[in-house]
Amino acid sequence: MRLIVAGVEKEYADGLSLTRLIELEKVATPQYVTVSLNDAFVESGAFPDTFPRDGDSVEFLYFMGGGR
Amino acid sequence: MTLVLKKTDYALMLAHARRCLPEEACGLIAGRRAEDGKRVEKVYLTANGDRSREHFSIDPQEQLGAVKDMRARGLVPLGNFHSHPETPARPSPEDIRLARDPSASYLILSLAGPEPELKSFHLESDLIREEELILV
């Protein structure tokens, strides 16, 4: 299947979970990454059971926040 | 690592920070990476989701929209900035705890003194360190 990951179209094996995709993409500090699938944000606890489909768009973001 | 920022973009950040007083202001920076550092080409002024004078957060949906705009312009995300209305331009314990992107620059603009002060930091082996900031 073809996914658009961070704006780049790539070929992946079918049945790939978001957890596996994060590994394959070598996302830095994966424990802190936020993932959107077709512009909808996915709870991190659901990464292992979320399987993007052909043509889906995935983005990796980091929470941006802080305090004085 | 060096971060290069245009004075016009600094002026945008400063005006945004002053407009948001007494609350913290925040935003994203985008540009290009080179071997010797990063060059900011565009600043995104975002809402502070916390609406607080002591905290800030950038709404992920707004962040996502900005990232897509960066991509359309051929730019890459370089990090974020936020203001400290009443404290110096140094990362607070919460800033450090929440700085999780090893590729990002974290800019802090202090309005606490007689003159504004802007500093840039980045993560290095899990420690946050100041990096050289050049205004051009």
N, CA and C atoms of all chains as a GROMACS GRO file, in nm:
protein
  612
    1MET      N    1   0.085  -0.119   0.000
    1MET     CA    2   0.000   0.000   0.000
    1MET      C    3   0.088   0.124   0.000
    2ARG      N    4   0.029   0.235  -0.046
    2ARG     CA    5   0.103   0.361  -0.049
    2ARG      C    6   0.047   0.455   0.057
    3LEU      N    7   0.138   0.510   0.137
    3LEU     CA    8   0.100   0.606   0.239
    3LEU      C    9   0.174   0.737   0.212
    4ILE      N   10   0.112   0.845   0.254
    4ILE     CA   11   0.181   0.975   0.248
    4ILE      C   12   0.226   1.006   0.390
    5VAL      N   13   0.356   0.993   0.413
    5VAL     CA   14   0.411   1.010   0.548
    5VAL      C   15   0.493   1.140   0.551
    6ALA      N   16   0.449   1.232   0.635
    6ALA     CA   17   0.513   1.364   0.644
    6ALA      C   18   0.527   1.425   0.505
    7GLY      N   19   0.422   1.410   0.425
    7GLY     CA   20   0.418   1.473   0.294
    7GLY      C   21   0.484   1.396   0.182
    8VAL      N   22   0.544   1.280   0.215
    8VAL     CA   23   0.616   1.203   0.114
    8VAL      C   24   0.542   1.071   0.091
    9GLU      N   25   0.514   1.041  -0.036
    9GLU     CA   26   0.443   0.917  -0.068
    9GLU      C   27   0.543   0.801  -0.071
   10LYS      N   28   0.511   0.694   0.003
   10LYS     CA   29   0.601   0.580   0.012
   10LYS      C   30   0.520   0.451   0.009
   11GLU      N   31   0.589   0.342  -0.025
   11GLU     CA   32   0.526   0.210  -0.032
   11GLU      C   33   0.555   0.134   0.098
   12TYR      N   34   0.452   0.074   0.156
   12TYR     CA   35   0.466  -0.004   0.278
   12TYR      C   36   0.390  -0.136   0.263
   13ALA      N   37   0.425  -0.230   0.348
   13ALA     CA   38   0.352  -0.356   0.350
   13ALA      C   39   0.211  -0.334   0.406
   14ASP      N   40   0.117  -0.410   0.357
   14ASP     CA   41  -0.019  -0.401   0.410
   14ASP      C   42  -0.020  -0.445   0.556
   15GLY      N   43  -0.116  -0.395   0.633
   15GLY     CA   44  -0.132  -0.440   0.771
   15GLY      C   45  -0.034  -0.377   0.867
   16LEU      N   46   0.026  -0.268   0.825
   16LEU     CA   47   0.126  -0.199   0.909
   16LEU      C   48   0.056  -0.118   1.018
   17SER      N   49   0.097  -0.134   1.143
   17SER     CA   50   0.039  -0.053   1.251
   17SER      C   51   0.114   0.080   1.261
   18LEU      N   52   0.054   0.176   1.331
   18LEU     CA   53   0.124   0.303   1.352
   18LEU      C   54   0.252   0.282   1.432
   19THR      N   55   0.248   0.189   1.528
   19THR     CA   56   0.368   0.160   1.607
   19THR      C   57   0.482   0.115   1.516
   20ARG      N   58   0.451   0.024   1.423
   20ARG     CA   59   0.554  -0.027   1.332
   20ARG      C   60   0.600   0.084   1.235
   21LEU      N   61   0.506   0.167   1.194
   21LEU     CA   62   0.542   0.276   1.103
   21LEU      C   63   0.639   0.373   1.172
   22ILE      N   64   0.613   0.402   1.300
   22ILE     CA   65   0.703   0.490   1.376
   22ILE      C   66   0.843   0.428   1.382
   23GLU      N   67   0.849   0.297   1.400
   23GLU     CA   68   0.980   0.228   1.403
   23GLU      C   69   1.048   0.239   1.267
   24LEU      N   70   0.973   0.208   1.162
   24LEU     CA   71   1.032   0.208   1.027
   24LEU      C   72   1.082   0.347   0.988
   25GLU      N   73   1.009   0.449   1.032
   25GLU     CA   74   1.047   0.586   0.997
   25GLU      C   75   1.154   0.642   1.091
   26LYS      N   76   1.194   0.560   1.189
   26LYS     CA   77   1.300   0.601   1.284
   26LYS      C   78   1.268   0.738   1.346
   27VAL      N   79   1.145   0.750   1.393
   27VAL     CA   80   1.102   0.875   1.456
   27VAL      C   81   1.177   0.893   1.588
   28ALA      N   82   1.239   1.010   1.605
   28ALA     CA   83   1.316   1.036   1.727
   28ALA      C   84   1.222   1.049   1.847
   29THR      N   85   1.271   1.008   1.963
   29THR     CA   86   1.193   1.009   2.089
   29THR      C   87   1.047   0.970   2.065
   30PRO      N   88   1.025   0.848   2.014
   30PRO     CA   89   0.889   0.808   1.973
   30PRO      C   90   0.788   0.810   2.087
   31GLN      N   91   0.836   0.800   2.209
   31GLN     CA   92   0.743   0.801   2.322
   31GLN      C   93   0.673   0.936   2.338
   32TYR      N   94   0.726   1.039   2.272
   32TYR     CA   95   0.668   1.173   2.287
   32TYR      C   96   0.602   1.223   2.158
   33VAL      N   97   0.594   1.137   2.059
   33VAL     CA   98   0.542   1.186   1.931
   33VAL      C   99   0.389   1.181   1.929
   34THR      N  100   0.332   1.279   1.860
   34THR     CA  101   0.188   1.283   1.835
   34THR      C  102   0.168   1.246   1.688
   35VAL      N  103   0.067   1.164   1.662
   35VAL     CA  104   0.045   1.117   1.525
   35VAL      C  105  -0.093   1.160   1.478
   36SER      N  106  -0.097   1.214   1.356
   36SER     CA  107  -0.227   1.240   1.295
   36SER      C  108  -0.243   1.146   1.176
   37LEU      N  109  -0.362   1.094   1.162
   37LEU     CA  110  -0.397   1.006   1.049
   37LEU      C  111  -0.511   1.073   0.975
   38ASN      N  112  -0.484   1.116   0.853
   38ASN     CA  113  -0.583   1.192   0.774
   38ASN      C  114  -0.636   1.311   0.854
   39ASP      N  115  -0.542   1.382   0.918
   39ASP     CA  116  -0.570   1.504   0.994
   39ASP      C  117  -0.644   1.481   1.126
   40ALA      N  118  -0.666   1.357   1.165
   40ALA     CA  119  -0.728   1.329   1.295
   40ALA      C  120  -0.620   1.273   1.388
   41PHE      N  121  -0.613   1.327   1.509
   41PHE     CA  122  -0.507   1.284   1.600
   41PHE      C  123  -0.545   1.152   1.667
   42VAL      N  124  -0.446   1.064   1.678
   42VAL     CA  125  -0.466   0.930   1.732
   42VAL      C  126  -0.405   0.924   1.872
   43GLU      N  127  -0.480   0.873   1.968
   43GLU     CA  128  -0.427   0.854   2.103
   43GLU      C  129  -0.309   0.758   2.097
   44SER      N  130  -0.203   0.788   2.173
   44SER     CA  131  -0.083   0.704   2.164
   44SER      C  132  -0.111   0.558   2.203
   45GLY      N  133  -0.206   0.538   2.295
   45GLY     CA  134  -0.240   0.402   2.335
   45GLY      C  135  -0.301   0.320   2.223
   46ALA      N  136  -0.349   0.390   2.120
   46ALA     CA  137  -0.414   0.320   2.008
   46ALA      C  138  -0.317   0.294   1.893
   47PHE      N  139  -0.192   0.336   1.905
   47PHE     CA  140  -0.097   0.318   1.794
   47PHE      C  141  -0.084   0.171   1.751
   48PRO      N  142  -0.072   0.077   1.848
   48PRO     CA  143  -0.052  -0.062   1.805
   48PRO      C  144  -0.171  -0.120   1.728
   49ASP      N  145  -0.290  -0.064   1.753
   49ASP     CA  146  -0.411  -0.120   1.692
   49ASP      C  147  -0.468  -0.032   1.582
   50THR      N  148  -0.388   0.064   1.538
   50THR     CA  149  -0.434   0.152   1.430
   50THR      C  150  -0.355   0.118   1.304
   51PHE      N  151  -0.428   0.085   1.198
   51PHE     CA  152  -0.365   0.036   1.075
   51PHE      C  153  -0.403   0.128   0.959
   52PRO      N  154  -0.311   0.215   0.918
   52PRO     CA  155  -0.341   0.302   0.805
   52PRO      C  156  -0.376   0.220   0.681
   53ARG      N  157  -0.460   0.282   0.597
   53ARG     CA  158  -0.500   0.215   0.473
   53ARG      C  159  -0.435   0.283   0.353
   54ASP      N  160  -0.439   0.214   0.243
   54ASP     CA  161  -0.381   0.266   0.120
   54ASP      C  162  -0.431   0.408   0.091
   55GLY      N  163  -0.338   0.499   0.068
   55GLY     CA  164  -0.374   0.637   0.036
   55GLY      C  165  -0.384   0.728   0.156
   56ASP      N  166  -0.372   0.672   0.278
   56ASP     CA  167  -0.384   0.754   0.398
   56ASP      C  168  -0.264   0.847   0.414
   57SER      N  169  -0.286   0.954   0.490
   57SER     CA  170  -0.181   1.052   0.517
   57SER      C  171  -0.148   1.051   0.666
   58VAL      N  172  -0.019   1.040   0.697
   58VAL     CA  173   0.026   1.032   0.837
   58VAL      C  174   0.127   1.144   0.863
   59GLU      N  175   0.109   1.210   0.977
   59GLU     CA  176   0.204   1.314   1.018
   59GLU      C  177   0.254   1.285   1.159
   60PHE      N  178   0.380   1.318   1.184
   60PHE     CA  179   0.437   1.304   1.318
   60PHE      C  180   0.465   1.445   1.373
   61LEU      N  181   0.413   1.474   1.490
   61LEU     CA  182   0.436   1.605   1.552
   61LEU      C  183   0.478   1.584   1.697
   62TYR      N  184   0.542   1.686   1.750
   62TYR     CA  185   0.575   1.685   1.893
   62TYR      C  186   0.492   1.791   1.963
   63PHE      N  187   0.448   1.759   2.083
   63PHE     CA  188   0.374   1.857   2.161
   63PHE      C  189   0.462   1.980   2.182
   64MET      N  190   0.404   2.097   2.161
   64MET     CA  191   0.477   2.221   2.181
   64MET      C  192   0.413   2.297   2.296
   65GLY      N  193   0.481   2.298   2.409
   65GLY     CA  194   0.428   2.368   2.524
   65GLY      C  195   0.535   2.388   2.628
   66GLY      N  196   0.501   2.465   2.731
   66GLY     CA  197   0.597   2.489   2.839
   66GLY      C  198   0.538   2.586   2.939
   67GLY      N  199   0.623   2.637   3.023
   67GLY     CA  200   0.577   2.730   3.125
   67GLY      C  201   0.696   2.799   3.187
   68ARG      N  202   0.667   2.904   3.260
   68ARG     CA  203   0.779   2.983   3.313
   68ARG      C  204   0.848   2.911   3.428
   69MET      N  205   2.572   2.454   1.712
   69MET     CA  206   2.466   2.485   1.616
   69MET      C  207   2.430   2.633   1.623
   70THR      N  208   2.406   2.691   1.507
   70THR     CA  209   2.372   2.833   1.500
   70THR      C  210   2.233   2.850   1.441
   71LEU      N  211   2.159   2.944   1.493
   71LEU     CA  212   2.027   2.977   1.438
   71LEU      C  213   2.032   3.120   1.388
   72VAL      N  214   1.996   3.138   1.261
   72VAL     CA  215   1.995   3.271   1.201
   72VAL      C  216   1.850   3.317   1.188
   73LEU      N  217   1.822   3.437   1.238
   73LEU     CA  218   1.686   3.490   1.238
   73LEU      C  219   1.689   3.632   1.182
   74LYS      N  220   1.596   3.659   1.091
   74LYS     CA  221   1.590   3.794   1.034
   74LYS      C  222   1.533   3.892   1.139
   75LYS      N  223   1.585   4.014   1.138
   75LYS     CA  224   1.535   4.114   1.233
   75LYS      C  225   1.387   4.142   1.212
   76THR      N  226   1.341   4.131   1.087
   76THR     CA  227   1.198   4.154   1.061
   76THR      C  228   1.113   4.045   1.128
   77ASP      N  229   1.163   3.920   1.128
   77ASP     CA  230   1.089   3.812   1.195
   77ASP      C  231   1.095   3.829   1.347
   78TYR      N  232   1.210   3.875   1.394
   78TYR     CA  233   1.220   3.904   1.538
   78TYR      C  234   1.119   4.011   1.578
   79ALA      N  235   1.104   4.112   1.493
   79ALA     CA  236   1.008   4.220   1.521
   79ALA      C  237   0.865   4.165   1.527
   80LEU      N  238   0.834   4.070   1.439
   80LEU     CA  239   0.700   4.007   1.441
   80LEU      C  240   0.678   3.933   1.572
   81MET      N  241   0.779   3.859   1.615
   81MET     CA  242   0.768   3.782   1.740
   81MET      C  243   0.750   3.877   1.858
   82LEU      N  244   0.828   3.984   1.858
   82LEU     CA  245   0.822   4.078   1.969
   82LEU      C  246   0.685   4.148   1.976
   83ALA      N  247   0.634   4.187   1.860
   83ALA     CA  248   0.503   4.253   1.856
   83ALA      C  249   0.395   4.156   1.905
   84HIS      N  250   0.405   4.032   1.863
   84HIS     CA  251   0.308   3.928   1.906
   84HIS      C  252   0.315   3.910   2.057
   85ALA      N  253   0.437   3.904   2.109
   85ALA     CA  254   0.455   3.885   2.254
   85ALA      C  255   0.396   4.002   2.332
   86ARG      N  256   0.416   4.122   2.283
   86ARG     CA  257   0.363   4.241   2.352
   86ARG      C  258   0.211   4.246   2.342
   87ARG      N  259   0.159   4.206   2.226
   87ARG     CA  260   0.014   4.206   2.206
   87ARG      C  261  -0.055   4.107   2.299
   88CYS      N  262   0.013   3.997   2.331
   88CYS     CA  263  -0.048   3.891   2.412
   88CYS      C  264  -0.037   3.918   2.562
   89LEU      N  265   0.039   4.020   2.600
   89LEU     CA  266   0.054   4.048   2.744
   89LEU      C  267  -0.082   4.067   2.810
   90PRO      N  268  -0.105   4.023   2.932
   90PRO     CA  269  -0.002   3.969   3.024
   90PRO      C  270   0.024   3.820   3.006
   91GLU      N  271  -0.039   3.759   2.902
   91GLU     CA  272  -0.021   3.616   2.884
   91GLU      C  273   0.104   3.585   2.804
   92GLU      N  274   0.149   3.462   2.812
   92GLU     CA  275   0.260   3.417   2.729
   92GLU      C  276   0.214   3.408   2.584
   93ALA      N  277   0.304   3.441   2.494
   93ALA     CA  278   0.278   3.428   2.351
   93ALA      C  279   0.361   3.312   2.298
   94CYS      N  280   0.321   3.258   2.183
   94CYS     CA  281   0.397   3.145   2.128
   94CYS      C  282   0.382   3.141   1.977
   95GLY      N  283   0.463   3.057   1.917
   95GLY     CA  284   0.458   3.042   1.773
   95GLY      C  285   0.557   2.938   1.726
   96LEU      N  286   0.563   2.922   1.596
   96LEU     CA  287   0.650   2.822   1.534
   96LEU      C  288   0.747   2.892   1.440
   97ILE      N  289   0.862   2.831   1.420
   97ILE     CA  290   0.958   2.885   1.324
   97ILE      C  291   0.986   2.778   1.219
   98ALA      N  292   1.006   2.826   1.096
   98ALA     CA  293   1.033   2.735   0.984
   98ALA      C  294   1.143   2.794   0.899
   99GLY      N  295   1.211   2.709   0.827
   99GLY     CA  296   1.318   2.760   0.742
   99GLY      C  297   1.394   2.648   0.676
  100ARG      N  298   1.525   2.664   0.674
  100ARG     CA  299   1.611   2.566   0.607
  100ARG      C  300   1.725   2.527   0.700
  101ARG      N  301   1.768   2.404   0.682
  101ARG     CA  302   1.881   2.352   0.759
  101ARG      C  303   2.004   2.346   0.669
  102ALA      N  304   2.118   2.376   0.728
  102ALA     CA  305   2.244   2.361   0.657
  102ALA      C  306   2.340   2.290   0.752
  103GLU      N  307   2.456   2.256   0.702
  103GLU     CA  308   2.553   2.182   0.786
  103GLU      C  309   2.593   2.264   0.908
  104ASP      N  310   2.601   2.396   0.888
  104ASP     CA  311   2.650   2.480   0.998
  104ASP      C  312   2.539   2.541   1.081
  105GLY      N  313   2.414   2.507   1.053
  105GLY     CA  314   2.307   2.562   1.136
  105GLY      C  315   2.174   2.570   1.065
  106LYS      N  316   2.088   2.653   1.121
  106LYS     CA  317   1.952   2.667   1.068
  106LYS      C  318   1.926   2.814   1.036
  107ARG      N  319   1.846   2.835   0.934
  107ARG     CA  320   1.809   2.970   0.897
  107ARG      C  321   1.657   2.982   0.896
  108VAL      N  322   1.604   3.070   0.979
  108VAL     CA  323   1.459   3.089   0.986
  108VAL      C  324   1.414   3.173   0.866
  109GLU      N  325   1.314   3.122   0.796
  109GLU     CA  326   1.260   3.195   0.680
  109GLU      C  327   1.118   3.244   0.704
  110LYS      N  328   1.051   3.182   0.801
  110LYS     CA  329   0.913   3.224   0.828
  110LYS      C  330   0.877   3.195   0.973
  111VAL      N  331   0.804   3.290   1.032
  111VAL     CA  332   0.757   3.276   1.170
  111VAL      C  333   0.605   3.264   1.168
  112TYR      N  334   0.553   3.167   1.241
  112TYR     CA  335   0.409   3.149   1.253
  112TYR      C  336   0.366   3.192   1.393
  113LEU      N  337   0.282   3.292   1.399
  113LEU     CA  338   0.231   3.341   1.528
  113LEU      C  339   0.106   3.261   1.561
  114THR      N  340   0.110   3.185   1.668
  114THR     CA  341  -0.002   3.097   1.701
  114THR      C  342  -0.071   3.144   1.829
  115ALA      N  343  -0.186   3.087   1.851
  115ALA     CA  344  -0.259   3.114   1.976
  115ALA      C  345  -0.196   3.034   2.089
  116ASN      N  346  -0.203   3.091   2.209
  116ASN     CA  347  -0.161   3.015   2.327
  116ASN      C  348  -0.285   2.942   2.380
  117GLY      N  349  -0.287   2.811   2.361
  117GLY     CA  350  -0.404   2.734   2.402
  117GLY      C  351  -0.428   2.739   2.551
  118ASP      N  352  -0.324   2.770   2.628
  118ASP     CA  353  -0.341   2.777   2.775
  118ASP      C  354  -0.395   2.912   2.821
  119ARG      N  355  -0.386   3.014   2.735
  119ARG     CA  356  -0.429   3.151   2.773
  119ARG      C  357  -0.381   3.185   2.914
  120SER      N  358  -0.249   3.171   2.935
  120SER     CA  359  -0.194   3.184   3.069
  120SER      C  360  -0.072   3.275   3.066
  121ARG      N  361  -0.045   3.341   3.178
  121ARG     CA  362   0.077   3.422   3.190
  121ARG      C  363   0.194   3.337   3.237
  122GLU      N  364   0.171   3.210   3.264
  122GLU     CA  365   0.278   3.121   3.314
  122GLU      C  366   0.299   2.996   3.228
  123HIS      N  367   0.210   2.970   3.135
  123HIS     CA  368   0.220   2.847   3.053
  123HIS      C  369   0.180   2.877   2.909
  124PHE      N  370   0.225   2.788   2.822
  124PHE     CA  371   0.177   2.797   2.684
  124PHE      C  372   0.165   2.657   2.626
  125SER      N  373   0.077   2.645   2.528
  125SER     CA  374   0.072   2.524   2.446
  125SER      C  375   0.017   2.565   2.309
  126ILE      N  376   0.068   2.497   2.208
  126ILE     CA  377   0.022   2.523   2.071
  126ILE      C  378  -0.072   2.410   2.032
  127ASP      N  379  -0.191   2.448   1.989
  127ASP     CA  380  -0.291   2.350   1.951
  127ASP      C  381  -0.235   2.261   1.838
  128PRO      N  382  -0.239   2.129   1.854
  128PRO     CA  383  -0.182   2.039   1.752
  128PRO      C  384  -0.244   2.060   1.614
  129GLN      N  385  -0.373   2.096   1.610
  129GLN     CA  386  -0.438   2.117   1.480
  129GLN      C  387  -0.378   2.241   1.412
  130GLU      N  388  -0.352   2.346   1.490
  130GLU     CA  389  -0.290   2.466   1.435
  130GLU      C  390  -0.146   2.436   1.392
  131GLN      N  391  -0.078   2.354   1.472
  131GLN     CA  392   0.058   2.313   1.439
  131GLN      C  393   0.060   2.234   1.308
  132LEU      N  394  -0.037   2.144   1.294
  132LEU     CA  395  -0.044   2.062   1.172
  132LEU      C  396  -0.067   2.151   1.050
  133GLY      N  397  -0.156   2.249   1.064
  133GLY     CA  398  -0.182   2.340   0.953
  133GLY      C  399  -0.056   2.418   0.915
  134ALA      N  400   0.019   2.461   1.016
  134ALA     CA  401   0.142   2.535   0.989
  134ALA      C  402   0.246   2.445   0.921
  135VAL      N  403   0.255   2.322   0.965
  135VAL     CA  404   0.353   2.229   0.905
  135VAL      C  405   0.321   2.207   0.757
  136LYS      N  406   0.194   2.197   0.725
  136LYS     CA  407   0.156   2.179   0.583
  136LYS      C  408   0.190   2.304   0.502
  137ASP      N  409   0.169   2.420   0.563
  137ASP     CA  410   0.202   2.545   0.494
  137ASP      C  411   0.354   2.554   0.471
  138MET      N  412   0.431   2.512   0.573
  138MET     CA  413   0.578   2.511   0.558
  138MET      C  414   0.618   2.424   0.440
  139ARG      N  415   0.559   2.306   0.436
  139ARG     CA  416   0.593   2.210   0.330
  139ARG      C  417   0.562   2.270   0.192
  140ALA      N  418   0.445   2.335   0.183
  140ALA     CA  419   0.405   2.394   0.055
  140ALA      C  420   0.503   2.503   0.012
  141ARG      N  421   0.569   2.565   0.109
  141ARG     CA  422   0.665   2.671   0.078
  141ARG      C  423   0.807   2.619   0.064
  142GLY      N  424   0.824   2.488   0.078
  142GLY     CA  425   0.958   2.430   0.067
  142GLY      C  426   1.042   2.450   0.192
  143LEU      N  427   0.975   2.475   0.304
  143LEU     CA  428   1.046   2.496   0.430
  143LEU      C  429   1.028   2.375   0.521
  144VAL      N  430   1.109   2.369   0.625
  144VAL     CA  431   1.096   2.261   0.724
  144VAL      C  432   1.073   2.322   0.862
  145PRO      N  433   1.006   2.250   0.949
  145PRO     CA  434   0.989   2.300   1.086
  145PRO      C  435   1.124   2.309   1.156
  146LEU      N  436   1.148   2.422   1.224
  146LEU     CA  437   1.276   2.438   1.294
  146LEU      C  438   1.258   2.446   1.446
  147GLY      N  439   1.134   2.463   1.492
  147GLY     CA  440   1.113   2.470   1.636
  147GLY      C  441   1.001   2.564   1.674
  148ASN      N  442   1.011   2.619   1.793
  148ASN     CA  443   0.906   2.710   1.837
  148ASN      C  444   0.965   2.825   1.918
  149PHE      N  445   0.880   2.920   1.950
  149PHE     CA  446   0.922   3.028   2.041
  149PHE      C  447   0.807   3.054   2.136
  150HIS      N  448   0.843   3.104   2.254
  150HIS     CA  449   0.740   3.153   2.345
  150HIS      C  450   0.798   3.265   2.429
  151SER      N  451   0.710   3.344   2.486
  151SER     CA  452   0.756   3.458   2.566
  151SER      C  453   0.749   3.426   2.714
  152HIS      N  454   0.835   3.494   2.786
  152HIS     CA  455   0.831   3.495   2.933
  152HIS      C  456   0.801   3.638   2.974
  153PRO      N  457   0.674   3.670   3.002
  153PRO     CA  458   0.641   3.810   3.032
  153PRO      C  459   0.710   3.863   3.156
  154GLU      N  460   0.736   3.776   3.253
  154GLU     CA  461   0.785   3.826   3.382
  154GLU      C  462   0.912   3.758   3.430
  155THR      N  463   0.969   3.671   3.348
  155THR     CA  464   1.088   3.596   3.392
  155THR      C  465   1.196   3.601   3.283
  156PRO      N  466   1.319   3.568   3.320
  156PRO     CA  467   1.430   3.578   3.222
  156PRO      C  468   1.416   3.480   3.106
  157ALA      N  469   1.500   3.501   3.004
  157ALA     CA  470   1.499   3.417   2.884
  157ALA      C  471   1.581   3.291   2.908
  158ARG      N  472   1.533   3.209   2.997
  158ARG     CA  473   1.598   3.079   3.020
  158ARG      C  474   1.489   2.975   3.041
  159PRO      N  475   1.515   2.851   3.002
  159PRO     CA  476   1.411   2.748   3.010
  159PRO      C  477   1.373   2.719   3.155
  160SER      N  478   1.245   2.715   3.181
  160SER     CA  479   1.196   2.677   3.314
  160SER      C  480   1.201   2.524   3.323
  161PRO      N  481   1.187   2.470   3.442
  161PRO     CA  482   1.182   2.323   3.453
  161PRO      C  483   1.072   2.263   3.365
  162GLU      N  484   0.959   2.332   3.352
  162GLU     CA  485   0.853   2.279   3.266
  162GLU      C  486   0.892   2.289   3.118
  163ASP      N  487   0.959   2.398   3.080
  163ASP     CA  488   1.008   2.409   2.942
  163ASP      C  489   1.098   2.291   2.909
  164ILE      N  490   1.187   2.258   3.003
  164ILE     CA  491   1.283   2.149   2.980
  164ILE      C  492   1.211   2.014   2.973
  165ARG      N  493   1.117   1.996   3.063
  165ARG     CA  494   1.044   1.868   3.067
  165ARG      C  495   0.966   1.844   2.937
  166LEU      N  496   0.916   1.952   2.877
  166LEU     CA  497   0.830   1.938   2.760
  166LEU      C  498   0.904   1.956   2.628
  167ALA      N  499   1.034   1.982   2.634
  167ALA     CA  500   1.112   1.994   2.511
  167ALA      C  501   1.153   1.854   2.467
  168ARG      N  502   1.084   1.800   2.369
  168ARG     CA  503   1.103   1.659   2.334
  168ARG      C  504   1.151   1.635   2.192
  169ASP      N  505   1.164   1.740   2.114
  169ASP     CA  506   1.205   1.723   1.975
  169ASP      C  507   1.354   1.752   1.964
  170PRO      N  508   1.436   1.650   1.944
  170PRO     CA  509   1.581   1.674   1.940
  170PRO      C  510   1.628   1.756   1.821
  171SER      N  511   1.541   1.772   1.722
  171SER     CA  512   1.582   1.850   1.605
  171SER      C  513   1.539   1.997   1.616
  172ALA      N  514   1.465   2.031   1.721
  172ALA     CA  515   1.404   2.164   1.729
  172ALA      C  516   1.490   2.265   1.803
  173SER      N  517   1.472   2.391   1.766
  173SER     CA  518   1.523   2.503   1.844
  173SER      C  519   1.408   2.557   1.926
  174TYR      N  520   1.439   2.591   2.052
  174TYR     CA  521   1.336   2.644   2.142
  174TYR      C  522   1.377   2.786   2.178
  175LEU      N  523   1.305   2.882   2.124
  175LEU     CA  524   1.338   3.022   2.149
  175LEU      C  525   1.253   3.077   2.264
  176ILE      N  526   1.318   3.155   2.349
  176ILE     CA  527   1.247   3.218   2.460
  176ILE      C  528   1.273   3.368   2.453
  177LEU      N  529   1.163   3.443   2.452
  177LEU     CA  530   1.169   3.588   2.444
  177LEU      C  531   1.122   3.646   2.577
  178SER      N  532   1.215   3.705   2.650
  178SER     CA  533   1.179   3.762   2.780
  178SER      C  534   1.143   3.909   2.767
  179LEU      N  535   1.034   3.945   2.833
  179LEU     CA  536   0.992   4.085   2.840
  179LEU      C  537   1.007   4.138   2.982
  180ALA      N  538   1.083   4.066   3.061
  180ALA     CA  539   1.090   4.099   3.205
  180ALA      C  540   1.178   4.220   3.232
  181GLY      N  541   1.280   4.240   3.151
  181GLY     CA  542   1.375   4.349   3.177
  181GLY      C  543   1.338   4.476   3.104
  182PRO      N  544   1.422   4.578   3.116
  182PRO     CA  545   1.396   4.704   3.047
  182PRO      C  546   1.398   4.687   2.894
  183GLU      N  547   1.478   4.590   2.846
  183GLU     CA  548   1.484   4.560   2.702
  183GLU      C  549   1.446   4.414   2.681
  184PRO      N  550   1.377   4.380   2.573
  184PRO     CA  551   1.347   4.239   2.546
  184PRO      C  552   1.475   4.160   2.522
  185GLU      N  553   1.470   4.034   2.557
  185GLU     CA  554   1.588   3.948   2.539
  185GLU      C  555   1.542   3.816   2.477
  186LEU      N  556   1.607   3.778   2.367
  186LEU     CA  557   1.572   3.654   2.297
  186LEU      C  558   1.691   3.559   2.300
  187LYS      N  559   1.665   3.434   2.341
  187LYS     CA  560   1.770   3.332   2.341
  187LYS      C  561   1.714   3.205   2.277
  188SER      N  562   1.805   3.124   2.225
  188SER     CA  563   1.764   2.999   2.160
  188SER      C  564   1.833   2.881   2.228
  189PHE      N  565   1.759   2.772   2.240
  189PHE     CA  566   1.809   2.652   2.308
  189PHE      C  567   1.778   2.530   2.223
  190HIS      N  568   1.852   2.423   2.246
  190HIS     CA  569   1.819   2.297   2.180
  190HIS      C  570   1.857   2.182   2.273
  191LEU      N  571   1.800   2.067   2.243
  191LEU     CA  572   1.828   1.947   2.321
  191LEU      C  573   1.956   1.883   2.273
  192GLU      N  574   2.040   1.844   2.368
  192GLU     CA  575   2.165   1.776   2.333
  192GLU      C  576   2.186   1.667   2.437
  193SER      N  577   2.173   1.543   2.394
  193SER     CA  578   2.184   1.429   2.486
  193SER      C  579   2.091   1.448   2.606
  194ASP      N  580   1.968   1.486   2.576
  194ASP     CA  581   1.866   1.501   2.680
  194ASP      C  582   1.886   1.623   2.769
  195LEU      N  583   1.990   1.701   2.743
  195LEU     CA  584   2.011   1.825   2.819
  195LEU      C  585   1.979   1.943   2.728
  196ILE      N  586   1.925   2.048   2.786
  196ILE     CA  587   1.892   2.163   2.703
  196ILE      C  588   2.006   2.264   2.713
  197ARG      N  589   2.055   2.307   2.597
  197ARG     CA  590   2.171   2.395   2.593
  197ARG      C  591   2.140   2.517   2.507
  198GLU      N  592   2.202   2.629   2.542
  198GLU     CA  593   2.183   2.749   2.461
  198GLU      C  594   2.262   2.733   2.332
  199GLU      N  595   2.206   2.784   2.222
  199GLU     CA  596   2.276   2.782   2.095
  199GLU      C  597   2.294   2.925   2.045
  200GLU      N  598   2.389   2.942   1.956
  200GLU     CA  599   2.418   3.076   1.906
  200GLU      C  600   2.300   3.128   1.822
  201LEU      N  601   2.260   3.248   1.849
  201LEU     CA  602   2.150   3.311   1.775
  201LEU      C  603   2.204   3.435   1.707
  202ILE      N  604   2.187   3.441   1.575
  202ILE     CA  605   2.239   3.554   1.499
  202ILE      C  606   2.122   3.628   1.433
  203LEU      N  607   2.108   3.756   1.462
  203LEU     CA  608   2.006   3.839   1.399
  203LEU      C  609   2.066   3.908   1.277
  204VAL      N  610   1.997   3.897   1.163
  204VAL     CA  611   2.053   3.957   1.040
  204VAL      C  612   1.953   4.054   0.978
   0.00000   0.00000   0.00000
